[in-house]
Amino acid sequence: MADEERKAELKFGVDGTEVQAGLDQINRGVKDMAQSVARAGETAAKGISSMGDGADKAAQKVAGSQRKISEGIKRTSDDMEAGARAAQRSMERQTAALASGTASVGKYNAAYYQSLSAIRGWGEPKAWELGSARPHH
């Protein structure tokens, strides 16, 4: 009995139709996921690109506003300089007139000065105080 050899042959049968169906389903799922990831990437890229477009437009608006502000400041500065030059010329003419004794206080100022002199008891104003040429000493 020890020398007896027994041979057995075993056969297994596997039905792979369900396995193949499962693998096909997994493949479809992987493809769908890859397409979803690709679409999400495209959407993100468009969003980032549009952010850049918006930044360019905003930068152009800021530059335009800065230019307008700068031009306004320049115009105001030029106007102020012109006004200062005109005031300086006027003061120079008035100073020259006062220095030469040809300045007149004008009829309204003369009337005011006469009234003020009478009220305060200063007596009659002198001719040069009413606008005539001032006497030189």
N, CA, C and O of each residue as an XYZ file, in Angstrom:
548
protein
N       0.788     -1.167      0.000
C       0.000      0.000      0.000
C       0.843      1.248      0.000
O       0.419      2.297     -0.485
N       1.924      1.146      0.493
C       2.776      2.310      0.505
C       3.273      2.609     -0.888
O       3.578      3.753     -1.223
N       3.350      1.590     -1.682
C       3.851      1.839     -3.029
C       2.723      2.183     -3.997
O       2.950      2.304     -5.201
N       1.629      2.325     -3.525
C       0.516      2.622     -4.424
C       0.507      4.093     -4.766
O       0.696      4.970     -3.923
N       0.297      4.299     -5.936
C       0.261      5.671     -6.406
C      -1.152      5.967     -6.856
O      -1.775      5.214     -7.605
N      -1.592      7.008     -6.404
C      -2.931      7.390     -6.822
C      -2.843      8.704     -7.590
O      -2.166      9.638     -7.161
N      -3.455      8.762     -8.600
C      -3.450      9.971     -9.400
C      -4.864     10.530     -9.403
O      -5.868      9.832     -9.544
N      -4.858     11.850     -9.236
C      -6.161     12.511     -9.273
C      -6.040     13.726    -10.180
O      -5.053     14.459    -10.137
N      -6.966     13.902    -10.921
C      -6.956     15.046    -11.808
C      -8.130     15.926    -11.420
O      -9.282     15.493    -11.381
N      -7.800     17.165    -11.137
C      -8.835     18.112    -10.736
C      -8.997     19.140    -11.856
O      -8.006     19.576    -12.442
N     -10.156     19.505    -12.138
C     -10.427     20.520    -13.138
C     -11.362     21.542    -12.514
O     -12.354     21.227    -11.857
N     -10.979     22.779    -12.764
C     -11.821     23.882    -12.277
C     -12.330     24.645    -13.486
O     -11.609     24.821    -14.468
N     -13.500     25.070    -13.415
C     -14.080     25.893    -14.476
C     -14.477     27.253    -13.891
O     -15.127     27.322    -12.848
N     -14.083     28.321    -14.567
C     -14.403     29.690    -14.093
C     -15.166     30.381    -15.200
O     -14.764     30.366    -16.364
N     -16.258     30.978    -14.821
C     -17.049     31.770    -15.764
C     -16.574     33.217    -15.675
O     -16.819     33.875    -14.664
N     -15.912     33.722    -16.688
C     -15.325     35.067    -16.666
C     -16.235     36.151    -17.199
O     -15.820     37.307    -17.281
N     -17.435     35.827    -17.555
C     -18.320     36.849    -18.135
C     -18.632     37.945    -17.119
O     -18.668     39.120    -17.485
N     -18.851     37.605    -15.893
C     -19.142     38.620    -14.875
C     -17.892     39.424    -14.531
O     -17.982     40.613    -14.227
N     -16.734     38.784    -14.577
C     -15.480     39.491    -14.297
C     -15.245     40.530    -15.395
O     -14.889     41.677    -15.125
N     -15.454     40.101    -16.625
C     -15.252     41.031    -17.738
C     -16.207     42.207    -17.630
O     -15.821     43.347    -17.888
N     -17.439     41.942    -17.254
C     -18.411     43.025    -17.096
C     -17.958     43.984    -16.000
O     -18.114     45.196    -16.151
N     -17.410     43.484    -14.919
C     -16.911     44.315    -13.817
C     -15.729     45.162    -14.254
O     -15.639     46.342    -13.915
N     -14.803     44.540    -15.023
C     -13.653     45.289    -15.523
C     -14.082     46.392    -16.491
O     -13.530     47.492    -16.470
N     -15.059     46.097    -17.332
C     -15.571     47.118    -18.259
C     -16.195     48.288    -17.488
O     -16.019     49.448    -17.860
N     -16.908     47.978    -16.435
C     -17.529     49.025    -15.616
C     -16.443     49.889    -14.938
O     -16.570     51.111    -14.861
N     -15.395     49.242    -14.457
C     -14.288     49.987    -13.834
C     -13.619     50.892    -14.868
O     -13.312     52.048    -14.576
N     -13.397     50.371    -16.065
C     -12.779     51.171    -17.138
C     -13.631     52.393    -17.472
O     -13.107     53.495    -17.633
N     -14.949     52.194    -17.577
C     -15.835     53.333    -17.856
C     -15.772     54.365    -16.738
O     -15.762     55.568    -17.003
N     -15.730     53.910    -15.504
C     -15.636     54.821    -14.357
C     -14.341     55.631    -14.382
O     -14.345     56.828    -14.094
N     -13.226     54.967    -14.731
C     -11.940     55.658    -14.800
C     -11.970     56.692    -15.927
O     -11.464     57.800    -15.749
N     -12.545     56.362    -17.069
C     -12.632     57.307    -18.182
C     -13.502     58.511    -17.806
O     -13.149     59.655    -18.090
N     -14.637     58.240    -17.168
C     -15.518     59.340    -16.734
C     -14.793     60.266    -15.760
O     -14.902     61.489    -15.855
N     -14.064     59.680    -14.835
C     -13.336     60.485    -13.862
C     -12.266     61.318    -14.554
O     -12.085     62.488    -14.219
N     -11.560     60.739    -15.507
C     -10.523     61.472    -16.234
C     -11.137     62.643    -17.011
O     -10.559     63.729    -17.053
N     -12.296     62.426    -17.619
C     -12.974     63.504    -18.345
C     -13.438     64.603    -17.387
O     -13.343     65.787    -17.711
N     -13.932     64.220    -16.226
C     -14.365     65.212    -15.231
C     -13.185     66.055    -14.749
O     -13.298     67.270    -14.590
N     -12.054     65.391    -14.521
C     -10.853     66.117    -14.085
C     -10.400     67.070    -15.188
O     -10.010     68.202    -14.901
N     -10.446     66.629    -16.440
C     -10.038     67.484    -17.561
C     -10.956     68.693    -17.672
O     -10.481     69.808    -17.885
N     -12.287     68.488    -17.529
C     -13.233     69.610    -17.583
C     -12.988     70.582    -16.436
O     -13.032     71.795    -16.640
N     -12.733     70.073    -15.240
C     -12.457     70.938    -14.092
C     -11.179     71.745    -14.322
O     -11.110     72.920    -13.959
N     -10.172     71.117    -14.921
C      -8.932     71.829    -15.244
C      -9.171     72.943    -16.252
O      -8.620     74.034    -16.109
N      -9.986     72.682    -17.267
C     -10.298     73.712    -18.266
C     -11.052     74.871    -17.630
O     -10.775     76.034    -17.922
N     -12.006     74.553    -16.761
C     -12.767     75.600    -16.067
C     -11.851     76.444    -15.196
O     -11.967     77.669    -15.170
N     -10.950     75.798    -14.489
C     -10.003     76.531    -13.639
C      -9.092     77.416    -14.485
O      -8.812     78.554    -14.110
N      -8.633     76.908    -15.612
C      -7.759     77.688    -16.487
C      -8.487     78.915    -17.024
O      -7.909     80.000    -17.097
N      -9.766     78.746    -17.404
C     -10.554     79.887    -17.879
C     -10.723     80.920    -16.766
O     -10.635     82.124    -17.010
N     -10.963     80.449    -15.552
C     -11.120     81.364    -14.427
C      -9.856     82.157    -14.158
O      -9.911     83.365    -13.931
N      -8.740     81.493    -14.183
C      -7.454     82.172    -13.944
C      -7.180     83.160    -15.075
O      -6.698     84.265    -14.825
N      -7.480     82.780    -16.303
C      -7.277     83.668    -17.447
C      -8.162     84.901    -17.339
O      -7.714     86.014    -17.613
N      -9.416     84.711    -16.942
C     -10.314     85.862    -16.824
C      -9.901     86.771    -15.677
O     -10.142     87.977    -15.731
N      -9.285     86.218    -14.645
C      -8.768     87.066    -13.567
C      -7.684     87.978    -14.127
O      -7.623     89.154    -13.769
N      -6.851     87.467    -14.978
C      -5.810     88.279    -15.599
C      -6.403     89.369    -16.481
O      -5.913     90.498    -16.489
N      -7.467     89.032    -17.232
C      -8.135     90.029    -18.071
C      -8.711     91.137    -17.207
O      -8.589     92.313    -17.549
N      -9.329     90.784    -16.104
C      -9.889     91.780    -15.200
C      -8.807     92.657    -14.597
O      -9.009     93.856    -14.409
N      -7.662     92.067    -14.295
C      -6.562     92.847    -13.715
C      -6.037     93.857    -14.722
O      -5.710     94.986    -14.356
N      -5.953     93.458    -15.996
C      -5.493     94.393    -17.036
C      -6.442     95.574    -17.162
O      -6.002     96.720    -17.254
N      -7.741     95.300    -17.165
C      -8.729     96.374    -17.273
C      -8.652     97.295    -16.063
O      -8.720     98.516    -16.203
N      -8.512     96.719    -14.884
C      -8.408     97.533    -13.667
C      -7.156     98.386    -13.694
O      -7.193     99.552    -13.300
N      -6.053     97.827    -14.150
C      -4.799     98.588    -14.226
C      -4.939     99.745    -15.207
O      -4.427    100.834    -14.947
N      -5.621     99.531    -16.326
C      -5.831    100.607    -17.294
C      -6.688    101.714    -16.702
O      -6.425    102.894    -16.934
N      -7.719    101.340    -15.934
C      -8.573    102.349    -15.296
C      -7.790    103.146    -14.263
O      -7.929    104.366    -14.182
N      -6.974    102.466    -13.479
C      -6.164    103.155    -12.464
C      -5.190    104.115    -13.141
O      -5.027    105.251    -12.694
N      -4.543    103.669    -14.212
C      -3.596    104.534    -14.930
C      -4.311    105.754    -15.503
O      -3.784    106.864    -15.440
N      -5.499    105.559    -16.060
C      -6.271    106.681    -16.596
C      -6.659    107.666    -15.505
O      -6.572    108.879    -15.697
N      -7.087    107.147    -14.364
C      -7.453    108.016    -13.246
C      -6.245    108.788    -12.734
O      -6.348    109.976    -12.431
N      -5.116    108.125    -12.637
C      -3.897    108.803    -12.188
C      -3.520    109.926    -13.150
O      -3.116    111.007    -12.721
N      -3.652    109.669    -14.446
C      -3.323    110.678    -15.447
C      -4.258    111.883    -15.316
O      -3.804    113.026    -15.388
N      -5.565    111.638    -15.123
C      -6.518    112.732    -14.973
C      -6.225    113.549    -13.717
O      -6.278    114.778    -13.751
N      -5.920    112.880    -12.618
C      -5.596    113.582    -11.373
C      -4.343    114.424    -11.563
O      -4.301    115.580    -11.142
N      -3.334    113.859    -12.186
C      -2.083    114.578    -12.423
C      -2.315    115.805    -13.292
O      -1.774    116.876    -13.014
N      -3.116    115.656    -14.340
C      -3.419    116.791    -15.219
C      -4.192    117.868    -14.466
O      -3.944    119.058    -14.665
N      -5.118    117.469    -13.610
C      -5.876    118.432    -12.816
C      -4.984    119.203    -11.856
O      -5.135    120.414    -11.695
N      -4.060    118.504    -11.224
C      -3.121    119.157    -10.305
C      -2.248    120.138    -11.081
O      -1.986    121.243    -10.607
N      -1.798    119.741    -12.270
C      -0.956    120.613    -13.098
C      -1.717    121.873    -13.491
O      -1.173    122.975    -13.406
N      -2.981    121.724    -13.926
C      -3.788    122.891    -14.303
C      -3.975    123.830    -13.116
O      -3.838    125.046    -13.253
N      -4.289    123.261    -11.942
C      -4.477    124.079    -10.744
C      -3.191    124.799    -10.380
O      -3.216    125.980    -10.036
N      -2.080    124.104    -10.451
C      -0.783    124.701    -10.142
C      -0.460    125.832    -11.119
O       0.012    126.892    -10.708
N      -0.714    125.609    -12.411
C      -0.477    126.648    -13.414
C      -1.358    127.866    -13.159
O      -0.894    129.002    -13.260
N      -2.632    127.632    -12.826
C      -3.549    128.739    -12.526
C      -3.081    129.525    -11.310
O      -3.133    130.755    -11.298
N      -2.626    128.811    -10.293
C      -2.159    129.492     -9.081
C      -0.908    130.315     -9.375
O      -0.773    131.433     -8.877
N       0.004    129.778    -10.176
C       1.214    130.523    -10.536
C       0.864    131.769    -11.335
O       1.438    132.833    -11.108
N      -0.077    131.646    -12.272
C      -0.489    132.805    -13.069
C      -1.129    133.858    -12.170
O      -0.855    135.048    -12.322
N      -1.967    133.439    -11.248
C      -2.596    134.371    -10.308
C      -1.567    135.056     -9.428
O      -1.664    136.253     -9.155
N      -0.578    134.287     -8.986
C       0.469    134.870     -8.141
C       1.280    135.892     -8.929
O       1.635    136.938     -8.386
N       1.581    135.613    -10.199
C       2.332    136.574    -11.021
C       1.515    137.847    -11.234
O       2.050    138.954    -11.162
N       0.207    137.684    -11.498
C      -0.658    138.851    -11.704
C      -0.742    139.682    -10.420
O      -0.679    140.911    -10.468
N      -0.883    139.017     -9.286
C      -0.937    139.738     -8.009
C       0.383    140.448     -7.737
O       0.388    141.564     -7.217
N       1.482    139.828     -8.075
C       2.788    140.443     -7.864
C       2.936    141.694     -8.735
O       3.410    142.727     -8.261
N       2.530    141.604    -10.007
C       2.600    142.779    -10.889
C       1.725    143.908    -10.361
O       2.132    145.070    -10.372
N       0.520    143.570     -9.897
C      -0.383    144.589     -9.353
C       0.220    145.254     -8.115
O       0.165    146.475     -7.967
N       0.798    144.438     -7.228
C       1.416    144.998     -6.019
C       2.611    145.879     -6.385
O       2.837    146.913     -5.756
N       3.370    145.473     -7.392
C       4.511    146.285     -7.822
C       4.048    147.634     -8.366
O       4.666    148.659     -8.078
N       2.951    147.647     -9.162
C       2.413    148.906     -9.684
C       1.911    149.790     -8.539
O       2.173    150.993     -8.518
N       1.188    149.192     -7.588
C       0.664    149.972     -6.464
C       1.801    150.526     -5.608
O       1.760    151.676     -5.172
N       2.803    149.705     -5.376
C       3.951    150.149     -4.577
C       4.676    151.287     -5.281
O       5.078    152.260     -4.643
N       4.842    151.168     -6.589
C       5.505    152.232     -7.356
C       4.685    153.510     -7.307
O       5.242    154.601     -7.181
N       3.366    153.386     -7.405
C       2.508    154.562     -7.360
C       2.569    155.221     -5.985
O       2.627    156.446     -5.886
N       2.555    154.423     -4.938
C       2.644    154.986     -3.585
C       3.993    155.653     -3.370
O       4.076    156.717     -2.757
N       5.037    155.035     -3.869
C       6.377    155.589     -3.682
C       6.542    156.897     -4.438
O       7.264    157.785     -3.986
N       5.885    157.027     -5.576
C       6.033    158.258     -6.369
C       5.076    159.349     -5.901
O       5.189    160.495     -6.337
N       4.149    159.013     -5.032
C       3.197    159.993     -4.523
C       2.042    160.247     -5.451
O       1.319    161.226     -5.266
N       1.841    159.419     -6.430
C       0.742    159.617     -7.378
C      -0.452    158.727     -7.069
O      -1.432    158.736     -7.813
N      -0.391    157.963     -5.996
C      -1.484    157.052     -5.680
C      -2.673    157.824     -5.141
O      -2.508    158.826     -4.446
N      -3.842    157.368     -5.454
C      -5.071    157.983     -4.977
C      -5.846    156.945     -4.190
O      -5.892    155.773     -4.563
N      -6.451    157.381     -3.105
C      -7.226    156.426     -2.320
C      -8.604    156.240     -2.909
O      -9.354    155.373     -2.460
N      -8.955    157.040     -3.910
C     -10.232    156.879     -4.575
C     -11.325    157.661     -3.866
O     -11.208    157.981     -2.683
N     -12.415    157.972     -4.619
C     -13.463    158.813     -4.072
C     -14.191    158.160     -2.902
O     -14.601    158.853     -1.970
N     -14.361    156.821     -2.933
C     -15.070    156.165     -1.832
C     -14.216    156.151     -0.569
O     -14.716    156.379      0.532
N     -12.956    155.886     -0.735
C     -12.077    155.893      0.420
C     -11.920    157.304      0.981
O     -11.813    157.468      2.196
N     -11.905    158.333      0.116
C     -11.796    159.714      0.575
C     -13.023    160.098      1.393
O     -12.901    160.723      2.446
N     -14.211    159.724      0.907
C     -15.442    160.031      1.640
C     -15.451    159.305      2.982
O     -15.838    159.876      4.002
N     -15.029    158.063      2.976
C     -14.968    157.309      4.228
C     -13.989    157.975      5.191
O     -14.284    158.119      6.377
N     -12.832    158.378      4.687
C     -11.821    158.973      5.554
C     -12.305    160.309      6.114
O     -12.030    160.621      7.273
N     -13.027    161.115      5.304
C     -13.577    162.382      5.785
C     -14.597    162.135      6.894
O     -14.591    162.820      7.917
N     -15.475    161.149      6.681
C     -16.478    160.834      7.705
C     -15.812    160.331      8.973
O     -16.197    160.737     10.069
N     -14.832    159.466      8.849
C     -14.138    158.917     10.007
C     -13.401    160.020     10.762
O     -13.384    160.029     11.993
N     -12.794    160.946     10.028
C     -12.075    162.054     10.658
C     -13.026    162.934     11.448
O     -12.706    163.373     12.552
N     -14.214    163.194     10.872
C     -15.188    164.047     11.553
C     -15.700    163.360     12.812
O     -15.842    164.006     13.850
N     -15.978    162.073     12.741
C     -16.504    161.344     13.900
C     -15.463    161.285     15.007
O     -15.811    161.452     16.176
N     -14.240    161.060     14.686
C     -13.196    160.897     15.696
C     -12.580    162.235     16.130
O     -11.745    162.278     17.033
N     -12.990    163.287     15.498
C     -12.487    164.592     15.887
C     -11.074    164.851     15.432
O     -10.334    165.563     16.110
N     -10.686    164.311     14.334
C      -9.330    164.500     13.844
C      -9.184    165.798     13.070
O      -8.079    166.194     12.701
N     -10.280    166.438     12.833
C     -10.227    167.660     12.042
C     -10.301    167.330     10.570
O     -10.501    166.179     10.181
N     -10.142    168.329      9.780
C     -10.220    168.144      8.337
C      -9.007    167.372      7.847
O      -7.877    167.661      8.241
N      -9.242    166.393      6.990
C      -8.101    165.667      6.433
C      -7.322    166.549      5.474
O      -7.877    167.443      4.834
N      -6.068    166.291      5.390
C      -5.214    167.044      4.487
C      -5.464    166.571      3.063
O      -5.987    165.476      2.853
N      -5.107    167.360      2.122
C      -5.394    167.054      0.715
C      -4.765    165.735      0.291
O      -5.401    164.956     -0.419
N      -3.552    165.468      0.701
C      -2.892    164.234      0.274
C      -3.545    163.013      0.883
O      -3.429    161.917      0.333
N      -4.241    163.176      2.025
C      -4.934    162.051      2.644
C      -6.191    161.691      1.862
O      -6.704    160.579      1.987
N      -6.688    162.626      1.057
C      -7.898    162.378      0.281
C      -7.594    161.904     -1.138
O      -8.508    161.723     -1.942
N      -6.338    161.705     -1.440
C      -6.026    161.156     -2.752
C      -5.179    162.064     -3.598
O      -4.764    161.664     -4.686
N      -4.902    163.265     -3.151
C      -4.009    164.126     -3.928
C      -2.600    163.602     -3.748
O      -2.342    162.741     -2.908
N      -1.711    164.127     -4.535
C      -0.318    163.703     -4.436
C       0.209    164.013     -3.062
O      -0.056    165.077     -2.501
N       0.942    163.097     -2.537
C       1.500    163.234     -1.182
C       2.723    164.163     -1.258
O       3.562    164.016     -2.146
N       2.815    165.098     -0.340
C       3.972    165.998     -0.349
C       5.240    165.236     -0.011
O       5.221    164.309      0.799
N       6.331    165.627     -0.630
C       7.628    165.005     -0.353
C       8.336    165.816      0.695
O       8.296    167.045      0.646
N       8.969    165.188      1.622
C       9.702    165.882      2.688
C      11.148    165.958      2.359
O      11.930    166.507      3.135
